[in-house]
């Protein structure tokens, strides 16, 4: 690593290896050489640590006319980098300090891809030159150009049974130059494609994962599940498969239970009733598999938050943003008074939204909100009375 400032030349000196109980060599100050006050103050106060046994390359901190400044700056940098040496790690006896500026000890390093330089944003020191660009050699200005010029496949995904690391052989009858391939070669590629598809699911575990990930993809599409939650549910299913929880049970039931567990962990408002409607398995069987996974995989579920259910109900009944904020404030105040313990979060959110609609003069009936929330009108009336008495609302 060669460190310099823009406009200065660099001088190459030999590596200086410090040994215990060895005093640093004193050098005389040449004429017409100015030394910074902070460096002189550091030279008089800092003593050489006997426990320091690594080699420090002085090429990274020297400049022209620096016969005195080089050893002083080296000792000045020892105090800055010695505390960070354990975090950065060492390789052999050489300290890697690319993440720390050897001049000022700052960690705010800027990588300039245009000039290929590693620059300290605090003092402006150029720590490294000619950095290799690890990006592609082509340029793209639109998403279509980027997709057409990219030569890599899909990223690693747990929602695919082979994690996306397999080889796909398409039905294209042309070569890389766009020319028609002979008939014998085309038939050979079709046979290779057939055996490639068969080899992807050669074991029972692969066949199980292929069927489960297909079911998970279908459920996620029906319930509008984000990709991150889909990945988490795939990880939960793989853990259940490793523990042998799928043996003797329905793959669809374990898949639906994994998706429900991922929604509960991430506080995504998807109820068990909604998942059972899109799954061929009954709600009772999905709930049984869900409790089994909680017990065997030691999954800790967070407490459900009623405030996160408000936007879902409000979107179905067409309530404005002002009313939603009022409902959230009602639920936040009720949680502060500890009156929401043991209550269904969906029922609380529906009752708070109904109260907010009354306060903001938006005409929504209890039946409309109950149908959107998936609860009964009796539940909304009971939660409505409880919130009204706890918060002392005058409606």
Secondary structure by P-SEA (a helix, b strand, c coil): cccccccbbbbbbcbbbbbcccccccccccccbbbbaaaaaaaaccccccccccccccccccccccccaaaaaaaaaaaacccccccccccccccccccccccccccccccccccbbbbcccccccccccccccccccccccaaaaaaaccccccccccccccccbbbbcccccccccccccaaaaaaaaaaaaaaaaaacccaaaaaaaaaaaaaaaaaaaacccaaaaaaaaaaaaaaaaacccccccaaaaaaaaaaaaaaaacccccaaaaaaaccccaaaaaaaaaaaaaaacccccccccccaaaaaaaaacccaaaaaaaaaaaaaaaaacccccccaaaaaaaaaaaaaaaacccccaaaaaaaacccaaaaaaaaaaaaaaacccc
